[in-house]
Amino acid sequence: MKSIKSNAIIAMIHLFFSVAVFGQKSTKTETNKGFAVLELFTSEGCNSCPPADELMGKIQMEYKDQEVYVIAYHVDYWDHQGWKDIFSKAEYTKRQYDYANWFSLPNVYTPQVIINGKQEFVASNETVVRNAIKKILLKPSVANLDLNATVSSKKLTVNYTVNSNQKNSNLILTVIQKNAKNAVKRGENANKILSHFQIVRHLHTIKLVKNATDKTTISLPDNFNTKDFEVIGFVQNTNTGAIEAVSKIIF
């Protein structure tokens, strides 16, 4: 880093550029303010998934200034049917099975969307999904979550504060790649270029005590950069799956 003269104006300029490069801002859910967390379960190996991916991209854009958060997990159970999804992980499949247990569902499927950990729908059913978002935004949150973070090398240090009266909760932190395209050469989507949005690249879970303040460190993907990634965190009841608060870090 270049040396800085002890000059007030130059110091202010330096501060401006430091924030532009390394700073971040966060949003947080205020108590009694509604929010919608949309968790999409999808796969490049599923030919009914691209319309759901596109819908989540539209919703993300339309609601970008509102309390709507899209998170896309690429499951791995399609990977043995001709094409391995480059974004898939077994832990994302496990998360979908957790929801199946919470909802007493006989099986899992794609494309599925879970809203606030309380409702599940076929993710490509645009009318149903949009109506569900409108309704759930009217329901108040029951907790507050405040996040901020610093990036150093390939590590992300997240400071968090949770104000909640709920017991049996986890803080889930998701490192999100905002968008990507990939050419699929085999399987049900052979010879298509698929567009993906809000892709989970890392999932980090912390067991909470109520009214917790602490920090955690996360390893970042190799292609991480502050322009194309963000972090979405949420508080989830481990007994019911219900999401109680959400916050986003924008770099």
C-alpha positions, -999 to +999 in steps of 0.1 A: +000+000+000+013+035-008+023+058+020-002+085+029+007+121+038-007+135+070-031+156+051-068+157+060-081+158+024-058+129+012-069+109+043-105+113+034-098+102-002-080+072+011-109+063+034-134+065+006-114+041-016-108+017+013-146+015+019-152+010-018-128-019-020-131-036+013-163-023+029-196-040+031-231-031+042-257-053+057-295-054+058-313-069+088-348-080+096-365-058+121-390-073+145-425-071+132-413-066+096-421-093+071-396-111+049-395-140+025-366-164+022-369-186-009-348-217-009-347-234-043-336-270-047-325-275-083-301-294-106-286-291-140-295-327-146-333-320-143-351-308-174-379-292-154-355-271-134-345-244-159-379-226-158-377-225-119-341-211-121-353-184-145-383-176-122-360-172-092-338-149-112-368-128-121-380-126-085-346-117-073-344-088-097-380-076-091-377-077-053-340-066-050-349-036-028-374-055-006-371-081+021-370-111-004-340-134-004-334-161-030-310-190-022-304-218-047-290-252-036-279-276-064-286-311-052-265-341-061-290-369-066-293-361-103-255-364-109-255-401-117-280-397-146-257-385-173-245-351-161-228-339-129-239-305-118-208-284-112-225-266-083-240-297-066-230-309-031-243-337-009-249-313+020-275-294-001-293-327-007-292-334+031-307-300+037-336-308+014-341-341+032-342-322+065-372-302+051-388-335+040-386-346+076-399-313+090-428-314+065-434-352+067-430-355+030-425-390+015-397-380-008-377-350-023-380-336-058-368-308-080-375-281-086-388-274-051-389-240-033-393-237+005-405-203+017-394-192+052-390-228+061-428-231+064-442-239+030-431-258+000-441-256-037-432-267-071-407-239-079-417-234-115-454-226-106-451-189-109-486-179-098-485-200-066-450-188-057-457-152-062-490-154-042-471-171-014-445-143-013-471-116-010-488-134+019-458-142+039-444-107+036-474-096+057-463-119+086-440-103+112-406-117+121-400-130+156-363-122+159-336-098+148-303-107+130-275-083+124-244-093+103-212-076+092-181-091+078-145-086+067-126-103+039-090-113+043-073-135+017-097-164+012-113-161+046-145-143+056-149-133+092-186-128+101-197-109+132-233-117+142-258-106+168-291-125+173-319-111+194-345-139+198-367-154+225-367-187+205-349-218+216-333-246+195-321-224+167-292-224+142-276-195+123-272-206+087-247-186+066-247-190+029-220-177+006-239-169-026-226-165-062-251-141-077-253-157-112-236-180-136-240-197-170-230-233-178-231-254-210-246-288-203-233-315-227-252-346-215-283-357-196-318-342-197-305-307-205-279-318-231-268-290-255-283-262-234-267-232-218-283-229-184-286-197-164-283-199-126-291-173-100-282-170-063-261-202-062-250-215-028-213-221-029-207-226+008-231-235+037-221-228+073-242-237+103-238-224+139-257-236+169-272-206+187-281-196+222-307-169+224-295-133+223-261-144+210-232-122+199-201-138+184-181-142+152-171-171+129-147-176+100-156-191+067-134-204+038-144-187+005-146-203-029-116-199-052-134-176-076-148-154-048-148-116-054-168-089-038-187-079-070-202-113-078-209-127-044-229-119-013-237-136+020-272-143+032-277-155+068-308-166+086-320-179+119-338-213+117-357-232+144-343-267+145-375-283+156-398-270+130-376-256+102-392-222+105-370-192+096-372-165+122-349-137+109-327-130+079-299-106+070-277-100+039-242-088+036-235-069+003-198-062-003 
